[in-house]
Amino acid sequence: MSVRIIILILYALTIVFFGIRGMKLFASIIIFVFLIPYSGAVFIGLSHLFKYSFQGIEYWHAVVFMGGYKSMAASTVFALLVGGIAYFVGSTTRFYINPETAPAVFEGGSLNVDALMPGL
């Protein structure tokens, strides 16, 4: 059915089939709410697997060996922070550097990055 009406994602199919427009927000909230405990459960399950697979390794050894959930969450927050700053800088730069404000950068209809910083 999705091939016949040319739909690539499930969200668009639910809009066409059921007529529910708020499904995208609902699905994103559900994913956000359940992804956090799920990822924590994965780390707990893996550490118990280490504990039972390798005799002599305690539960806390396995958690420390795997890095733990706190370090994974901290690295994710750091990556989101750095990525968010990069996206913000890129989008604001694109907003301020356009053919009207910097015509030398867009000579010939294509982007000329060397015109931005000619000294490099």
Buried (B, 14 or more C-beta within 10 A) or exposed (E): EEEEEEBEEEBBBBBEEEEEEEBBEEEEEEEEEEEEEEBEEEBBEBBEEBBEEEEEBEEEBBBEEBEBBEEBBEEEEEEEEEEEEEEEEEEEEEEEBEEEEEEEBBEEEEEEEEEEEEEE
